[in-house]
């Protein structure tokens, strides 16, 4: 009888959530590849991706979404049939704690990596992949070191991903500024705040190891 009691106690301990995280912490892509974590990802507008994650009893105690992890909209039925939408890059590191649960729903902060395309919505299934290049990964890791606003990160990300001309982004930045101020800005105040975002974006690029002058976004228009 004592042997049975000890065996049952051991089984009960092994089934508790505290015992589940034997794999420790894993990054999202490794966790998905291991098969111990399953996930579904959907568009959530211009600044995040909605993730639904479930892990088995042998899965990690924590899953991390590493900076720069790229999310692409799935084409076809999974993509909502709306055609191509923005890709999204994970902004900063998102830590998802599984120490006491097996399911999690979380919004992953992101920036857009495809200027001019519509933002993905809940109708768009997203596929996570590795960062497209080292510069983007380094840029999107900077929230751990700086408190620059999302708009500055977005401008810098577009410079790396799309290299658009300045006027194309200045108009979008002006819209963000006016929306944040609920329209209560003069034209001069709007230009000043847009200029500040561009200055902050250049500083971020330098921190990421890029020279802003190499991008059309920060070059003077040709005469």
C-alpha positions in Angstrom: 0.0 0.0 0.0 2.8 2.4 0.9 4.4 1.8 -2.6 1.1 2.7 -4.3 0.8 5.9 -2.2 4.3 7.0 -3.1 3.7 6.3 -6.8 0.4 8.2 -6.9 2.1 11.2 -5.1 4.9 11.2 -7.6 2.4 11.2 -10.5 0.4 14.1 -9.0 3.6 16.2 -8.6 4.7 15.6 -12.2 1.3 16.7 -13.4 1.3 20.1 -11.7 2.0 23.3 -13.7 5.2 23.9 -11.8 6.6 20.7 -13.2 5.7 21.5 -16.8 8.3 24.1 -17.5 11.2 21.6 -17.7 12.3 23.1 -21.0 12.8 26.5 -19.3 12.4 29.5 -21.7 12.2 29.1 -25.5 11.9 31.6 -28.3 8.7 31.4 -30.2 10.0 29.9 -33.4 12.0 27.2 -31.6 8.9 26.4 -29.4 6.7 26.0 -32.4 9.3 23.9 -34.2 9.6 21.6 -31.2 5.9 20.7 -31.4 5.4 21.4 -27.7 3.7 24.7 -28.5 1.0 25.4 -31.0 0.0 28.8 -32.1 -2.4 30.8 -34.2 -1.6 34.4 -35.2 -3.9 37.1 -36.6 -3.7 40.7 -37.7 -4.6 43.3 -35.1 -4.2 46.6 -36.8 -1.1 48.7 -37.5 0.8 48.2 -34.2 0.3 44.6 -32.9 -0.4 41.0 -33.8 -2.8 38.8 -31.8 -1.3 35.5 -30.7 -3.1 32.4 -29.3 -0.6 29.9 -27.9 -1.1 26.5 -26.3 1.6 24.2 -25.0 1.6 20.6 -23.9 2.7 19.2 -20.6 6.3 18.9 -21.7 6.4 22.5 -23.1 8.5 25.4 -21.9 7.7 27.5 -18.8 8.1 30.7 -20.9 7.9 31.6 -24.6 9.7 34.7 -25.8 8.9 36.6 -29.0 12.3 37.9 -30.0 12.7 41.5 -31.4 12.3 41.5 -35.2 10.4 38.3 -35.5 8.5 38.8 -38.7 4.8 38.1 -39.2 3.5 37.7 -42.8 -0.1 37.6 -43.8 -1.1 34.1 -45.1 -2.4 34.2 -48.6 -5.6 32.6 -49.7 -8.5 31.7 -47.4 -6.3 32.0 -44.3 -5.5 35.6 -45.3 -9.1 36.6 -45.6 -9.0 36.8 -49.4 -8.2 40.5 -49.3 -5.0 40.3 -51.2 -1.6 41.3 -49.8 -1.4 43.2 -46.4 1.4 44.6 -44.3 4.0 42.4 -42.8 4.7 43.1 -39.2 7.9 43.0 -37.2 7.9 42.4 -33.4 8.8 45.5 -31.5 10.8 44.7 -28.4 10.8 41.3 -26.7 7.4 39.9 -25.5 7.6 37.3 -22.7 4.8 34.9 -22.3 4.6 33.1 -19.0 3.4 29.5 -19.0 4.5 28.6 -15.5 0.9 28.2 -14.3 -1.1 27.9 -17.5 -1.2 26.0 -20.8 -3.0 28.6 -22.9 -2.3 32.3 -23.5 -3.7 35.1 -25.6 -1.4 38.0 -26.1 -1.0 41.1 -28.3 2.6 41.3 -29.6 3.7 44.9 -30.2 4.8 45.4 -33.8 5.8 47.9 -36.5 4.7 47.7 -40.2 7.3 46.5 -42.7 5.4 47.2 -45.9 4.5 50.9 -46.3 1.5 51.6 -48.5 -0.3 48.3 -47.9 -3.4 47.9 -45.7 -3.0 46.8 -42.1 -3.8 43.2 -41.3 -7.0 42.5 -39.5 -8.5 39.6 -37.5 -9.4 38.1 -40.9 -5.7 37.8 -41.8 -3.9 34.8 -40.4 -0.2 35.6 -39.9 2.9 33.3 -40.1 5.9 34.0 -37.8 9.3 33.8 -39.4 12.9 34.8 -38.5 13.9 38.5 -38.8 14.5 39.4 -42.5 17.9 41.0 -41.7 20.2 41.8 -38.8 19.6 45.6 -39.0 15.8 45.2 -38.5 16.4 42.8 -35.6 18.9 45.3 -34.0 16.5 48.2 -34.5 13.5 46.4 -33.0 15.5 45.3 -30.0 16.1 48.9 -28.9 12.9 49.4 -26.8 14.9 47.7 -24.0 17.3 50.7 -24.2 15.3 53.7 -25.2 11.8 55.2 -24.7 11.5 56.5 -28.2 7.8 56.7 -29.4 6.3 54.0 -31.7 6.2 56.5 -34.6 9.9 56.9 -34.5 10.4 53.2 -34.6 7.9 52.9 -37.4 9.8 55.5 -39.5 13.1 53.8 -38.9 11.7 50.4 -39.8 10.3 51.7 -43.1 13.7 53.1 -43.9 15.3 49.7 -43.5 12.5 47.6 -45.0 11.2 49.8 -47.9 13.6 52.7 -48.3 10.8 55.1 -49.3 11.3 58.8 -50.2 10.8 61.4 -47.4 7.5 63.0 -48.6 5.7 59.6 -48.6 6.4 59.2 -44.9 6.1 62.8 -43.8 2.4 62.8 -44.8 1.7 59.7 -42.8 3.6 61.0 -39.8 1.6 64.2 -39.9 -1.6 62.1 -39.7 -0.3 60.3 -36.6 0.6 63.6 -35.0 -2.8 65.2 -35.7 -4.7 62.0 -34.5 -2.7 61.9 -31.3 -3.5 65.6 -30.6 -7.1 65.1 -31.7 -6.6 67.7 -34.4 -5.7 70.6 -32.0 -2.5 71.6 -33.7 -1.5 74.4 -36.0 0.3 73.5 -39.3 3.6 74.7 -37.8 3.1 72.6 -34.7 2.4 69.6 -36.8 5.6 70.1 -38.9 7.6 70.5 -35.7 6.4 67.3 -34.2 6.9 65.4 -37.5 10.5 66.8 -37.6 11.1 65.5 -34.1 9.9 62.0 -35.1 12.3 62.0 -38.0 15.2 63.1 -35.7 14.4 60.3 -33.3 14.2 57.8 -36.1 17.6 58.8 -37.3 19.0 58.3 -33.7 17.4 54.9 -33.6 19.0 53.9 -36.9 22.4 54.9 -35.6 22.0 52.9 -32.4 21.1 49.9 -34.7 24.3 50.4 -36.6 22.9 52.1 -39.7 23.8 55.4 -41.3 20.6 57.4 -41.8 22.0 59.3 -44.8 22.1 56.0 -46.7 18.3 55.9 -46.8 16.2 58.0 -49.2 13.9 58.9 -46.3 16.6 61.3 -44.9 18.1 62.6 -48.1 17.4 66.0 -49.5 15.2 66.0 -52.6 17.1 66.1 -55.9 17.2 69.6 -57.4 
